[in-house]
């Protein structure tokens, strides 16, 4: 067996072998970025471009806000009310949506 293939023995102290490993860093899911492919319609892309131009923010931040809004509205309203709200949004009529939302308030 050649000399470079012989495994080297541990030359540290017994304390190094028995000491606990370093604690792992906690993951911050809000800061950790992931590469994902998001497919959107041309209409949705135009809306994103318009929002990007108006707000001067990154498209990823706008999408993240939209996902958070969708998620928490769904939790807060429940399935039935959320589906009603989505059907109002799909009409793409800001006045109708404004009236609908004003009726949601207690």
FENQUI-V985553 format. One record per pair of residues at least 12 apart in sequence whose C-alpha atoms are under 10 Angstrom apart, sorted by the first residue. I is the first residue (numbers start at 1). J is the second residue. D is the distance in Angstrom with one decimal. If there is no record, write none. Layout:
# FENQUI-V985553
i = (I/I)
j = (J/J)
d = (D/D)
This chain:
# FENQUI-V985553
i = (38/45/48/48/48/70/70/73/74/77/81/84/85/85/85/85/88/88)
j = (63/59/60/62/63/82/86/85/86/104/104/100/97/100/101/104/100/101)
d = (9.8/9.9/9.7/7.7/8.3/9.1/9.6/9.4/9.9/9.7/9.2/9.5/8.3/7.9/8.1/9.5/7.4/9.3)
